């Protein structure tokens, strides 16, 4: 039986990174933020989302694996087919304009 490949082209990424120094002296949380920013749009604090190719999903995952401490850090990636395949409701102020304060 042939396994069908599904190309997920939209991701939600959530992370909780321990605030400790890495071996090279920079915070892992800043490194994770920078990697995520390279591939996705910053949505809120430790949440990213956006369109992404399957090849870039692999690159993103591999880069994150090199930075995180698997014993204490946590990253969840939710894959959906495209931005039209989910519904979203925002309650309160949508602070997408405030993205620059975290850069």
C-alpha positions as CSV (number, residue, x, y, z in Angstrom):
1,X,0.0,0.0,0.0
2,X,1.4,3.4,-1.0
3,X,1.5,6.0,1.8
4,X,0.1,9.4,0.7
5,X,2.3,12.4,1.5
6,X,0.5,15.4,2.8
7,X,2.2,18.8,2.3
8,X,1.4,21.0,5.3
9,X,2.0,24.6,4.2
10,X,1.0,26.5,7.3
11,X,2.4,26.2,10.9
12,X,1.7,27.4,14.4
13,X,4.8,27.2,16.6
14,X,4.7,27.6,20.4
15,X,7.7,27.4,22.6
16,X,8.8,27.5,26.2
17,X,12.6,27.8,26.5
18,X,14.4,27.8,29.8
19,X,16.1,31.1,30.4
20,X,19.7,29.8,30.8
21,X,23.0,30.5,29.0
22,X,24.0,28.2,26.3
23,X,27.6,26.9,25.8
24,X,28.5,29.9,23.6
25,X,27.2,32.5,26.2
26,X,24.0,33.7,24.5
27,X,20.5,32.9,25.7
28,X,18.8,30.0,23.9
29,X,15.5,31.8,24.0
30,X,16.9,34.6,21.8
31,X,18.4,32.0,19.4
32,X,15.1,30.2,19.1
33,X,13.3,33.5,18.5
34,X,15.7,34.4,15.8
35,X,15.4,31.0,14.0
36,X,11.5,31.2,14.2
37,X,11.5,34.7,12.9
38,X,13.5,33.6,9.8
39,X,10.7,31.2,8.7
40,X,7.5,32.4,10.3
41,X,5.7,35.6,11.5
42,X,5.9,36.5,15.1
43,X,2.3,36.4,16.4
44,X,2.5,36.8,20.2
45,X,5.3,36.4,22.8
46,X,6.5,32.8,22.1
47,X,4.0,32.1,19.3
48,X,4.8,32.1,15.6
49,X,2.7,31.2,12.6
50,X,2.7,31.4,8.9
51,X,3.0,29.9,5.4
52,X,6.0,27.7,5.0
53,X,7.2,25.2,2.4
54,X,7.9,21.6,3.4
55,X,11.6,22.1,2.7
56,X,11.7,25.1,5.1
57,X,9.8,23.1,7.7
58,X,12.7,20.6,7.7
59,X,15.3,23.4,7.9
60,X,13.4,25.1,10.8
61,X,13.1,21.9,12.8
62,X,16.7,21.0,12.3
63,X,17.9,24.5,13.3
64,X,15.8,24.4,16.4
65,X,17.0,20.9,17.4
66,X,20.6,22.2,17.4
67,X,19.8,25.0,19.8
68,X,17.3,23.7,22.4
69,X,18.1,21.6,25.4
70,X,15.7,18.6,25.0
71,X,15.7,18.0,28.8
72,X,14.2,21.4,29.8
73,X,12.9,23.2,26.6
74,X,9.6,22.7,24.9
75,X,8.5,23.4,21.3
76,X,5.2,22.4,19.7
77,X,4.6,22.7,16.0
78,X,1.0,22.4,14.7
79,X,0.8,21.8,11.0
80,X,-2.3,22.6,8.9
81,X,-2.8,22.4,5.1
82,X,-3.1,26.2,4.5
83,X,-4.3,29.4,6.2
84,X,-7.8,28.7,4.9
85,X,-8.1,25.4,6.7
86,X,-8.8,26.8,10.2
87,X,-10.9,29.4,11.9
88,X,-9.6,32.0,14.3
89,X,-11.2,34.3,16.8
90,X,-9.3,37.0,18.6
91,X,-10.6,38.3,21.9
92,X,-9.2,41.6,23.3
93,X,-6.6,43.7,21.6
94,X,-4.8,42.3,18.6
95,X,-1.3,43.5,19.3
96,X,0.4,42.5,16.0
97,X,1.7,46.0,15.7
98,X,3.8,45.5,18.9
99,X,6.0,42.9,17.3
100,X,9.0,45.2,17.1
101,X,9.3,45.5,20.9
102,X,10.5,41.8,21.0
103,X,13.1,42.1,18.3
